[in-house]
Structures are given as C-alpha cells and as structure tokens.
C-alpha cells in the first residue's frame, strides 16, 4: 500500500514539475510574439520566432539575437529566455 501511495505521489510531482517548467522550446512559439535583443541587451525587433529568424539572420555562421518572451517599458528583456537565433 505504501508503494502505491509513493507511486501516485511521484506521478503527481512529475506532472506539477512538467507543467511549471521554464524550458520553452522557441521553435514551438510559432504564433507568439517574442522579442529579440543583441548581445548588449539592446532591443532589435519583435514578432514570431520564425519571422525574427528570417529577418535578423540573413547570413550564416554567427550569433544573431537573444530571444525573450517579454519586454519592459524601457526596452529591456524580461520573462523567459528562449533559444538564441543563430545561423549555422
């Protein structure tokens, strides 16, 4: 009986941990507005991740932008940091 309660508790904890994780895949942010910043955290542009990837990174082999889910009134990044835009 104790093993069954432990298993249920473990499943519950796993579900809660999965639901509250900050690990957001930037590629799945297709229609969500995100905000791009350069290496010095200066605001570059906003839009969908795909649009920013296409517009900010025309070349190859370099860092293009940090991507965040939010922006403050003074145009600084806030929220969750997503995968950086880079061309390979």
Long-range contacts (C-beta under 8 A, 24 or more apart in sequence): 22-80, 24-69, 24-80, 24-82, 25-82, 25-83, 26-67, 26-82, 26-83, 27-83, 29-82, 32-69, 34-67, 34-68, 34-69, 34-82, 35-67, 35-68, 35-69, 35-70, 35-71, 35-77, 36-64, 36-65, 36-66, 36-67, 36-85, 37-65, 37-66, 37-67, 37-68, 37-77, 38-65, 38-66, 39-63, 39-66, 41-66, 41-76, 41-77, 42-75, 43-71, 43-75, 43-76, 46-71, 49-82, 49-85, 52-85, 53-85, 56-85, 57-85, 57-86, 57-87, 59-87, 60-87, 60-88, 61-87, 61-88, 62-86, 62-87
